[in-house]
Amino acid sequence: MASSQARPGDRRVVISGMGAVSAAGLGAEPLWRAARDGVSQIRELRTERPYDGRIKIAAQVPKFDPAAHIEANILPLCDPFTQFTVIAADEAMAQAGFKREDIAGPRAAVIIGTGIGGMETIDNGLFHYYTEGVRPDPLSVPRLIPSAAPTTLGMRYSCLGPTFSVGSACSSASQALGLGMQMIRFGLVEKAIVGGAEACVINGTIRAWEGLRVLTPGLCRPFSKGRNGMSLGEGGAVFILETLESARARGHEPLCELAGYGTTADAKDPVRPDLDGVASSITLALEDAGLKPEDIHYVNAHGTATHANDITESQAILRAFGEDYGRRVPVSSTKPVHGHALGAGGGLELAIAIAALREQIVPPTINFLEPDPRCPIDAVPNEARPHKIAAAMSNSFAFGGINAVLIVRAIEGAAHAV
Amino acid sequence: MTDTQQEKEKLFEEIKEVIAKEGMIDVDKITPDATIESLDLKSVDIVMILTALEEKFNVYIPMDGNLQEAKDVKSLMEALIDHILKEREKQ
Protein backbone atom coordinates (compact mmCIF):
# COMPACT_ATOMS: atom_id res chain seq x y z
CA MET A 1 0.00 0.00 0.00
CA ALA A 2 1.55 3.29 -1.03
CA SER A 3 2.04 5.66 1.85
CA SER A 4 4.49 8.47 2.27
CA GLN A 5 4.48 8.06 6.05
CA ALA A 6 7.06 6.25 8.11
CA ARG A 7 4.44 4.89 10.51
CA PRO A 8 1.03 3.58 9.49
CA GLY A 9 -1.89 5.47 10.93
CA ASP A 10 -0.08 8.77 11.28
CA ARG A 11 -1.62 10.60 8.33
CA ARG A 12 -3.71 13.57 9.37
CA VAL A 13 -7.19 13.58 7.89
CA VAL A 14 -9.07 16.76 7.05
CA ILE A 15 -12.61 17.60 6.00
CA SER A 16 -12.32 19.50 2.73
CA GLY A 17 -15.99 20.08 2.10
CA MET A 18 -19.42 19.38 3.49
CA GLY A 19 -23.02 19.46 2.41
CA ALA A 20 -26.36 18.92 4.08
CA VAL A 21 -30.05 18.47 3.48
CA SER A 22 -32.29 18.90 6.50
CA ALA A 23 -35.58 20.27 7.71
CA ALA A 24 -33.90 23.67 7.35
CA GLY A 25 -33.71 23.09 3.59
CA LEU A 26 -30.94 22.32 1.14
CA GLY A 27 -27.43 23.26 2.23
CA ALA A 28 -25.18 23.19 5.29
CA GLU A 29 -25.56 26.94 5.77
CA PRO A 30 -29.36 27.04 6.41
CA LEU A 31 -28.91 24.14 8.85
CA TRP A 32 -26.22 26.03 10.75
CA ARG A 33 -28.24 29.26 10.79
CA ALA A 34 -31.28 27.46 12.21
CA ALA A 35 -29.15 25.76 14.86
CA ARG A 36 -27.25 28.92 15.78
CA ASP A 37 -30.37 31.07 15.93
CA GLY A 38 -32.37 28.37 17.70
CA VAL A 39 -35.14 28.27 15.13
CA SER A 40 -36.94 24.93 15.32
CA GLN A 41 -37.69 23.23 12.02
CA ILE A 42 -40.14 20.82 13.63
CA ARG A 43 -43.51 21.39 12.02
CA GLU A 44 -46.90 19.83 11.58
CA LEU A 45 -46.53 16.37 10.08
CA ARG A 46 -46.94 16.13 6.31
CA THR A 47 -47.89 12.67 4.99
CA GLU A 48 -49.22 11.50 1.66
CA ARG A 49 -51.85 9.30 3.33
CA PRO A 50 -53.83 10.18 6.48
CA TYR A 51 -51.88 9.43 9.65
CA ASP A 52 -53.82 7.86 12.53
CA GLY A 53 -51.14 8.07 15.21
CA ARG A 54 -50.90 10.44 18.14
CA ILE A 55 -47.67 12.23 17.24
CA LYS A 56 -48.33 14.73 14.48
CA ILE A 57 -45.09 16.72 14.32
CA ALA A 58 -41.71 16.07 12.68
CA ALA A 59 -38.68 17.83 11.22
CA GLN A 60 -39.25 17.07 7.55
CA VAL A 61 -37.21 18.31 4.63
CA PRO A 62 -39.29 21.03 2.94
CA LYS A 63 -40.69 20.06 -0.44
CA PHE A 64 -38.17 20.59 -3.24
CA ASP A 65 -37.87 19.57 -6.87
CA PRO A 66 -35.39 16.68 -7.02
CA ALA A 67 -35.27 16.97 -10.82
CA ALA A 68 -33.56 20.34 -10.40
CA HIS A 69 -30.61 18.54 -8.73
CA ILE A 70 -30.52 14.99 -10.08
CA GLU A 71 -30.43 13.89 -13.71
CA ALA A 72 -33.57 12.36 -15.20
CA ASN A 73 -31.87 9.00 -15.88
CA ILE A 74 -30.73 8.66 -12.25
CA LEU A 75 -33.78 10.00 -10.43
CA PRO A 76 -36.06 6.93 -10.79
CA LEU A 77 -33.42 5.00 -8.85
CA CYS A 78 -33.26 7.50 -6.02
CA ASP A 79 -35.37 7.01 -2.92
CA PRO A 80 -35.51 10.27 -0.92
CA PHE A 81 -32.62 9.06 1.27
CA THR A 82 -30.47 8.77 -1.85
CA GLN A 83 -31.69 12.13 -3.14
CA PHE A 84 -30.59 13.75 0.11
CA THR A 85 -27.21 12.02 -0.19
CA VAL A 86 -26.63 13.13 -3.78
CA ILE A 87 -27.58 16.76 -3.13
CA ALA A 88 -25.41 16.92 0.01
CA ALA A 89 -22.53 15.23 -1.82
CA ASP A 90 -22.62 17.68 -4.74
CA GLU A 91 -22.44 20.55 -2.24
CA ALA A 92 -19.57 18.90 -0.38
CA MET A 93 -17.60 18.12 -3.54
CA ALA A 94 -18.01 21.69 -4.78
CA GLN A 95 -16.83 23.11 -1.46
CA ALA A 96 -13.87 20.72 -1.53
CA GLY A 97 -12.99 22.15 -4.94
CA PHE A 98 -13.52 18.86 -6.76
CA LYS A 99 -15.26 18.40 -10.09
CA ARG A 100 -17.10 15.17 -10.88
CA GLU A 101 -14.03 13.25 -12.13
CA ASP A 102 -11.39 14.75 -9.85
CA ILE A 103 -11.27 11.95 -7.30
CA ALA A 104 -12.10 9.10 -9.69
CA GLY A 105 -10.34 5.80 -9.29
CA PRO A 106 -9.64 2.95 -6.89
CA ARG A 107 -8.16 5.14 -4.14
CA ALA A 108 -11.49 6.80 -3.27
CA ALA A 109 -13.92 5.21 -0.80
CA VAL A 110 -17.63 5.94 -0.42
CA ILE A 111 -19.17 5.13 2.96
CA ILE A 112 -22.66 6.34 3.81
CA GLY A 113 -24.51 5.48 6.99
CA THR A 114 -28.24 4.91 7.10
CA GLY A 115 -30.49 3.35 9.69
CA ILE A 116 -32.89 1.75 7.25
CA GLY A 117 -32.23 2.78 3.64
CA GLY A 118 -35.16 3.34 1.29
CA MET A 119 -37.96 3.32 3.83
CA GLU A 120 -40.33 5.41 1.71
CA THR A 121 -39.91 2.98 -1.18
CA ILE A 122 -40.60 0.07 1.18
CA ASP A 123 -43.59 1.71 2.89
CA ASN A 124 -45.22 2.96 -0.32
CA GLY A 125 -44.56 -0.26 -2.21
CA LEU A 126 -46.01 -2.48 0.48
CA PHE A 127 -49.00 -0.21 1.02
CA HIS A 128 -50.03 -0.36 -2.63
CA TYR A 129 -49.22 -4.06 -2.95
CA TYR A 130 -51.16 -5.20 0.12
CA THR A 131 -54.11 -2.86 -0.13
CA GLU A 132 -54.58 -2.57 -3.89
CA GLY A 133 -52.72 -5.54 -5.30
CA VAL A 134 -50.52 -3.17 -7.31
CA ARG A 135 -47.13 -4.69 -8.09
CA PRO A 136 -44.20 -2.82 -6.57
CA ASP A 137 -42.20 -0.49 -8.82
CA PRO A 138 -39.71 -2.65 -10.76
CA LEU A 139 -36.90 -0.43 -9.48
CA SER A 140 -37.95 -0.98 -5.85
CA VAL A 141 -35.04 -3.21 -4.94
CA PRO A 142 -32.21 -1.03 -6.27
CA ARG A 143 -33.96 2.00 -4.72
CA LEU A 144 -34.49 0.60 -1.24
CA ILE A 145 -31.18 -1.15 -0.56
CA PRO A 146 -29.12 0.83 1.98
CA SER A 147 -26.15 0.68 -0.39
CA ALA A 148 -28.10 2.64 -3.03
CA ALA A 149 -26.79 5.86 -1.49
CA PRO A 150 -23.04 5.10 -1.61
CA THR A 151 -23.22 3.30 -4.97
CA THR A 152 -25.12 6.20 -6.55
CA LEU A 153 -22.36 8.54 -5.35
CA GLY A 154 -19.71 6.12 -6.57
CA MET A 155 -21.21 6.15 -10.07
CA ARG A 156 -21.52 9.93 -9.94
CA TYR A 157 -17.88 10.56 -9.10
CA SER A 158 -16.36 7.36 -10.52
CA CYS A 159 -15.05 6.18 -7.14
CA LEU A 160 -13.81 2.61 -7.41
CA GLY A 161 -12.54 2.03 -3.87
CA PRO A 162 -14.30 0.46 -0.86
CA THR A 163 -18.00 1.33 -1.16
CA PHE A 164 -20.65 0.34 1.36
CA SER A 165 -23.27 1.58 3.75
CA VAL A 166 -23.03 1.47 7.53
CA GLY A 167 -26.16 0.37 9.34
CA SER A 168 -25.82 1.15 13.01
CA ALA A 169 -29.04 3.06 13.61
CA CYS A 170 -28.35 6.49 15.07
CA SER A 171 -24.57 5.99 14.99
CA SER A 172 -24.51 5.18 11.26
CA ALA A 173 -23.25 8.53 9.96
CA SER A 174 -20.67 8.94 12.72
CA GLN A 175 -19.30 5.45 12.16
CA ALA A 176 -19.13 6.10 8.41
CA LEU A 177 -17.01 9.18 9.09
CA GLY A 178 -14.83 7.32 11.56
CA LEU A 179 -14.22 4.45 9.18
CA GLY A 180 -13.37 6.75 6.29
CA MET A 181 -10.91 8.60 8.51
CA GLN A 182 -9.24 5.35 9.60
CA MET A 183 -8.95 4.14 6.00
CA ILE A 184 -7.15 7.32 4.97
CA ARG A 185 -4.97 7.38 8.07
CA PHE A 186 -3.72 3.89 7.34
CA GLY A 187 -3.20 4.53 3.66
CA LEU A 188 -5.95 2.22 2.40
CA VAL A 189 -7.39 5.07 0.35
CA GLU A 190 -6.51 8.69 -0.41
CA LYS A 191 -9.99 10.23 -0.46
CA ALA A 192 -13.29 9.29 1.09
CA ILE A 193 -16.84 10.51 0.60
CA VAL A 194 -18.58 9.84 3.90
CA GLY A 195 -21.76 10.78 5.70
CA GLY A 196 -25.26 9.63 6.46
CA ALA A 197 -28.81 9.86 5.15
CA GLU A 198 -32.27 8.97 6.36
CA ALA A 199 -35.82 9.46 5.08
CA CYS A 200 -38.04 7.64 7.52
CA VAL A 201 -40.77 10.14 8.28
CA ILE A 202 -43.58 8.09 6.78
CA ASN A 203 -46.70 6.53 8.29
CA GLY A 204 -45.48 3.03 9.04
CA THR A 205 -42.24 4.22 10.59
CA ILE A 206 -43.67 7.01 12.71
CA ARG A 207 -46.26 4.62 14.09
CA ALA A 208 -43.52 2.15 14.98
CA TRP A 209 -41.50 4.90 16.69
CA GLU A 210 -44.56 5.91 18.64
CA GLY A 211 -44.72 2.40 20.04
CA LEU A 212 -41.34 2.84 21.70
CA ARG A 213 -42.68 5.90 23.53
CA VAL A 214 -39.64 8.01 22.82
CA LEU A 215 -41.48 10.68 20.78
CA THR A 216 -42.72 13.81 22.47
CA PRO A 217 -46.24 14.95 21.66
CA GLY A 218 -45.07 18.50 22.53
CA LEU A 219 -41.67 20.21 22.46
CA CYS A 220 -38.33 18.41 22.41
CA ARG A 221 -36.33 19.77 25.39
CA PRO A 222 -32.97 18.04 25.78
CA PHE A 223 -31.39 18.06 29.26
CA SER A 224 -34.27 20.19 30.57
CA LYS A 225 -36.74 19.45 33.29
CA GLY A 226 -40.05 18.43 31.79
CA ARG A 227 -38.56 16.67 28.76
CA ASN A 228 -40.47 13.68 27.47
CA GLY A 229 -38.91 12.64 24.21
CA MET A 230 -37.66 13.51 20.77
CA SER A 231 -39.09 14.49 17.40
CA LEU A 232 -38.24 12.55 14.26
CA GLY A 233 -36.17 14.28 11.61
CA GLU A 234 -34.68 13.37 8.24
CA GLY A 235 -32.01 14.52 5.85
CA GLY A 236 -28.49 13.82 4.74
CA ALA A 237 -24.97 15.09 5.37
CA VAL A 238 -21.89 14.34 3.32
CA PHE A 239 -18.21 15.17 3.92
CA ILE A 240 -15.13 14.91 1.73
CA LEU A 241 -12.10 13.51 3.52
CA GLU A 242 -8.47 13.60 2.42
CA THR A 243 -5.06 14.01 4.02
CA LEU A 244 -3.90 17.42 5.20
CA GLU A 245 -0.91 16.89 2.94
CA SER A 246 -3.02 16.40 -0.20
CA ALA A 247 -5.29 19.35 0.57
CA ARG A 248 -2.26 21.60 1.03
CA ALA A 249 -0.56 20.24 -2.08
CA ARG A 250 -3.52 21.32 -4.20
CA GLY A 251 -3.82 24.65 -2.41
CA HIS A 252 -7.16 23.88 -0.77
CA GLU A 253 -7.99 25.23 2.67
CA PRO A 254 -9.91 22.46 4.51
CA LEU A 255 -12.78 23.18 6.88
CA CYS A 256 -11.07 21.45 9.79
CA GLU A 257 -9.21 18.34 10.81
CA LEU A 258 -11.16 15.18 11.60
CA ALA A 259 -8.99 14.42 14.59
CA GLY A 260 -10.59 11.70 16.65
CA TYR A 261 -13.00 8.81 16.57
CA GLY A 262 -14.10 6.53 19.37
CA THR A 263 -16.61 3.73 19.04
CA THR A 264 -17.76 1.12 21.53
CA ALA A 265 -20.68 -1.21 22.13
CA ASP A 266 -22.65 -1.50 25.35
CA ALA A 267 -23.54 -5.14 24.66
CA LYS A 268 -26.35 -4.84 27.19
CA ASP A 269 -29.78 -3.63 26.17
CA PRO A 270 -31.60 -3.12 22.84
CA VAL A 271 -32.90 0.36 23.67
CA ARG A 272 -31.48 1.60 26.99
CA PRO A 273 -28.13 3.44 26.92
CA ASP A 274 -25.35 2.35 29.25
CA LEU A 275 -23.05 4.69 31.14
CA ASP A 276 -19.92 2.53 30.77
CA GLY A 277 -20.36 2.17 27.01
CA VAL A 278 -21.18 5.82 26.38
CA ALA A 279 -18.36 7.17 28.58
CA SER A 280 -15.80 4.81 27.08
CA SER A 281 -16.57 5.97 23.53
CA ILE A 282 -15.97 9.60 24.57
CA THR A 283 -12.69 8.66 26.26
CA LEU A 284 -11.56 6.65 23.24
CA ALA A 285 -12.25 9.57 20.90
CA LEU A 286 -10.17 11.87 23.12
CA GLU A 287 -7.30 9.36 23.18
CA ASP A 288 -7.54 8.89 19.42
CA ALA A 289 -7.27 12.65 18.87
CA GLY A 290 -4.47 12.91 21.43
CA LEU A 291 -6.46 15.56 23.28
CA LYS A 292 -7.22 16.22 26.93
CA PRO A 293 -10.82 16.88 27.99
CA GLU A 294 -9.97 20.57 28.48
CA ASP A 295 -8.97 20.79 24.79
CA ILE A 296 -12.61 20.20 23.77
CA HIS A 297 -14.50 23.49 23.89
CA TYR A 298 -17.89 22.40 22.59
CA VAL A 299 -19.84 19.15 22.63
CA ASN A 300 -22.75 18.62 20.24
CA ALA A 301 -24.60 16.07 22.32
CA HIS A 302 -26.67 13.12 21.22
CA GLY A 303 -29.25 14.79 23.50
CA THR A 304 -32.44 13.11 22.34
CA ALA A 305 -34.54 14.58 25.18
CA THR A 306 -35.56 11.12 26.30
CA HIS A 307 -35.40 10.68 30.04
CA ALA A 308 -32.79 7.92 29.83
CA ASN A 309 -30.40 9.29 27.18
CA ASP A 310 -29.91 12.72 28.68
CA ILE A 311 -29.14 11.45 32.18
CA THR A 312 -26.75 8.80 30.91
CA GLU A 313 -25.04 11.19 28.49
CA SER A 314 -24.59 13.85 31.21
CA GLN A 315 -23.09 11.29 33.57
CA ALA A 316 -20.82 10.02 30.80
CA ILE A 317 -19.58 13.54 30.04
CA LEU A 318 -18.79 14.09 33.72
CA ARG A 319 -16.99 10.78 33.90
CA ALA A 320 -14.95 11.30 30.72
CA PHE A 321 -14.31 15.06 31.14
CA GLY A 322 -13.97 15.08 34.91
CA GLU A 323 -16.39 16.30 37.59
CA ASP A 324 -15.24 19.90 37.20
CA TYR A 325 -14.67 20.44 33.47
CA GLY A 326 -17.56 18.10 32.62
CA ARG A 327 -19.89 20.59 34.28
CA ARG A 328 -18.30 23.60 32.53
CA VAL A 329 -17.79 22.55 28.90
CA PRO A 330 -20.66 23.88 26.76
CA VAL A 331 -22.84 20.93 25.69
CA SER A 332 -25.81 21.54 23.43
CA SER A 333 -28.29 19.35 21.66
CA THR A 334 -29.49 20.78 18.37
CA LYS A 335 -32.10 18.04 17.90
CA PRO A 336 -35.00 20.38 18.82
CA VAL A 337 -34.00 22.30 15.67
CA HIS A 338 -33.42 19.56 13.06
CA GLY A 339 -35.10 16.63 14.79
CA HIS A 340 -33.54 13.25 15.33
CA ALA A 341 -32.44 12.32 11.84
CA LEU A 342 -31.41 8.78 12.92
CA GLY A 343 -28.83 7.43 10.46
CA ALA A 344 -28.17 10.97 9.22
CA GLY A 345 -28.15 12.48 12.71
CA GLY A 346 -24.43 12.24 13.43
CA GLY A 347 -23.74 13.84 10.05
CA LEU A 348 -26.07 16.82 10.47
CA GLU A 349 -24.73 17.36 13.97
CA LEU A 350 -21.10 17.16 12.90
CA ALA A 351 -21.84 19.76 10.20
CA ILE A 352 -23.17 22.01 12.98
CA ALA A 353 -20.16 21.29 15.19
CA ILE A 354 -17.83 22.24 12.31
CA ALA A 355 -19.71 25.50 11.70
CA ALA A 356 -19.56 26.22 15.45
CA LEU A 357 -15.80 25.66 15.36
CA ARG A 358 -15.37 27.92 12.36
CA GLU A 359 -17.62 30.72 13.62
CA GLN A 360 -16.61 30.39 17.27
CA ILE A 361 -20.23 30.27 18.38
CA VAL A 362 -21.88 27.59 20.50
CA PRO A 363 -25.43 26.89 19.28
CA PRO A 364 -28.05 26.64 22.02
CA THR A 365 -30.25 23.87 23.39
CA ILE A 366 -33.68 25.37 22.74
CA ASN A 367 -37.00 24.77 24.51
CA PHE A 368 -35.01 24.60 27.74
CA LEU A 369 -37.21 25.27 30.79
CA GLU A 370 -34.97 24.74 33.81
CA PRO A 371 -31.99 22.56 34.68
CA ASP A 372 -32.57 18.95 35.64
CA PRO A 373 -30.25 18.17 38.56
CA ARG A 374 -29.68 14.74 37.02
CA CYS A 375 -28.19 16.41 33.95
CA PRO A 376 -25.51 18.56 35.63
CA ILE A 377 -23.97 19.91 32.44
CA ASP A 378 -23.92 23.38 30.87
CA ALA A 379 -26.59 22.82 28.21
CA VAL A 380 -26.28 26.36 26.76
CA PRO A 381 -29.97 27.03 27.36
CA ASN A 382 -31.91 28.82 24.63
CA GLU A 383 -29.28 31.38 23.55
CA ALA A 384 -26.22 30.94 21.34
CA ARG A 385 -22.95 31.91 22.95
CA PRO A 386 -19.71 33.25 21.47
CA HIS A 387 -16.98 30.90 22.66
CA LYS A 388 -13.36 30.15 21.89
CA ILE A 389 -13.48 26.74 20.22
CA ALA A 390 -10.28 24.97 19.19
CA ALA A 391 -11.86 21.52 19.03
CA ALA A 392 -15.40 20.20 19.14
CA MET A 393 -16.98 16.81 19.79
CA SER A 394 -20.09 15.22 18.31
CA ASN A 395 -21.78 12.31 20.11
CA SER A 396 -24.01 9.61 18.64
CA PHE A 397 -25.50 6.78 20.68
CA ALA A 398 -27.65 4.23 18.93
CA PHE A 399 -30.24 1.61 19.74
CA GLY A 400 -28.50 -1.69 20.19
CA GLY A 401 -25.91 0.13 22.28
CA ILE A 402 -23.55 1.30 19.52
CA ASN A 403 -21.70 4.46 20.53
CA ALA A 404 -19.71 6.69 18.15
CA VAL A 405 -17.94 9.94 18.99
CA LEU A 406 -16.11 12.24 16.57
CA ILE A 407 -13.74 15.12 17.26
CA VAL A 408 -12.99 17.96 14.85
CA ARG A 409 -10.17 20.43 15.37
CA ALA A 410 -9.13 23.73 13.85
CA ILE A 411 -6.09 23.44 11.60
CA GLU A 412 -3.10 25.44 12.74
CA GLY A 413 -2.51 28.43 10.56
CA ALA A 414 -6.11 28.43 9.28
CA ALA A 415 -8.10 31.66 9.36
CA HIS A 416 -10.42 30.35 12.06
CA ALA A 417 -7.70 28.61 14.12
CA VAL A 418 -7.48 29.74 17.73
CA MET B 1 -64.56 3.12 50.04
CA THR B 2 -64.95 5.89 47.46
CA ASP B 3 -65.59 5.26 43.79
CA THR B 4 -62.15 6.56 42.88
CA GLN B 5 -60.46 4.22 45.31
CA GLN B 6 -62.42 1.31 43.92
CA GLU B 7 -61.52 2.33 40.41
CA LYS B 8 -57.87 2.56 41.36
CA GLU B 9 -57.91 -0.88 42.94
CA LYS B 10 -59.58 -2.33 39.91
CA LEU B 11 -56.96 -0.69 37.68
CA PHE B 12 -54.19 -2.02 39.93
CA GLU B 13 -55.39 -5.59 39.39
CA GLU B 14 -55.85 -5.10 35.66
CA ILE B 15 -52.42 -3.55 35.21
CA LYS B 16 -50.90 -6.31 37.31
CA GLU B 17 -52.27 -8.90 34.93
CA VAL B 18 -50.86 -7.05 31.95
CA ILE B 19 -47.42 -6.78 33.57
CA ALA B 20 -47.41 -10.49 34.39
CA LYS B 21 -48.49 -11.51 30.90
CA GLU B 22 -46.34 -9.13 28.84
CA GLY B 23 -43.33 -9.25 31.16
CA MET B 24 -43.64 -13.02 31.37
CA ILE B 25 -43.36 -13.07 35.14
CA ASP B 26 -45.25 -14.77 37.95
CA VAL B 27 -48.20 -12.60 38.99
CA ASP B 28 -47.50 -13.33 42.67
CA LYS B 29 -44.15 -11.51 42.39
CA ILE B 30 -45.98 -8.27 41.63
CA THR B 31 -46.58 -6.95 45.13
CA PRO B 32 -46.61 -3.22 45.98
CA ASP B 33 -43.29 -3.47 47.83
CA ALA B 34 -41.48 -5.41 45.12
CA THR B 35 -38.73 -3.41 43.45
CA ILE B 36 -38.82 -3.05 39.66
CA GLU B 37 -35.34 -4.55 39.69
CA SER B 38 -36.60 -7.70 41.45
CA LEU B 39 -39.11 -8.25 38.65
CA ASP B 40 -36.18 -8.42 36.24
CA LEU B 41 -38.03 -6.42 33.57
CA LYS B 42 -35.90 -5.41 30.59
CA SER B 43 -36.48 -2.14 28.73
CA VAL B 44 -38.16 -4.03 25.90
CA ASP B 45 -40.53 -5.69 28.42
CA ILE B 46 -41.56 -2.22 29.59
CA VAL B 47 -42.30 -1.22 25.99
CA MET B 48 -44.45 -4.33 25.52
CA ILE B 49 -46.28 -3.68 28.79
CA LEU B 50 -46.99 -0.05 27.92
CA THR B 51 -48.19 -1.04 24.44
CA ALA B 52 -50.60 -3.57 25.93
CA LEU B 53 -51.84 -0.97 28.42
CA GLU B 54 -52.30 1.53 25.59
CA GLU B 55 -54.48 -0.94 23.71
CA LYS B 56 -56.40 -2.06 26.80
CA PHE B 57 -57.18 1.41 28.11
CA ASN B 58 -56.92 3.45 24.88
CA VAL B 59 -54.42 5.91 26.36
CA TYR B 60 -50.95 7.15 25.41
CA ILE B 61 -48.40 6.73 28.17
CA PRO B 62 -45.22 8.72 27.47
CA MET B 63 -42.03 7.60 29.19
CA ASP B 64 -41.72 10.72 31.28
CA GLY B 65 -40.36 11.37 34.73
CA ASN B 66 -42.81 9.64 37.09
CA LEU B 67 -42.70 6.42 35.15
CA GLN B 68 -38.94 6.42 34.74
CA GLU B 69 -38.28 7.15 38.36
CA ALA B 70 -40.54 4.45 39.79
CA LYS B 71 -38.41 2.16 41.90
CA ASP B 72 -41.08 -0.21 43.19
CA VAL B 73 -44.38 -1.63 41.99
CA LYS B 74 -46.36 0.79 44.15
CA SER B 75 -44.86 3.93 42.59
CA LEU B 76 -44.98 2.42 39.09
CA MET B 77 -48.66 1.59 39.55
CA GLU B 78 -49.39 5.04 40.91
CA ALA B 79 -47.75 6.66 37.89
CA LEU B 80 -49.62 4.39 35.46
CA ILE B 81 -52.99 4.76 37.20
CA ASP B 82 -52.48 8.50 37.36
CA HIS B 83 -51.87 8.64 33.57
CA ILE B 84 -54.83 6.43 32.77
CA LEU B 85 -57.25 8.38 34.96
CA LYS B 86 -56.05 11.72 33.57
CA GLU B 87 -56.44 10.49 30.00
CA ARG B 88 -59.90 9.15 30.81
CA GLU B 89 -60.97 12.56 32.04
CA LYS B 90 -59.91 14.05 28.70
CA GLN B 91 -61.93 11.53 26.68
Interface residues (C-beta under 8 A of the other chain):
Chain A: R54 G211 L212 R213 V214 T216 P217 R227 N228 G229 D269 P270 V271 R272 T306 H307 A308
Chain B: K42 S43 V44 V47 L50 T51 Y60 I61 P62 M63 D64 G65 Q68
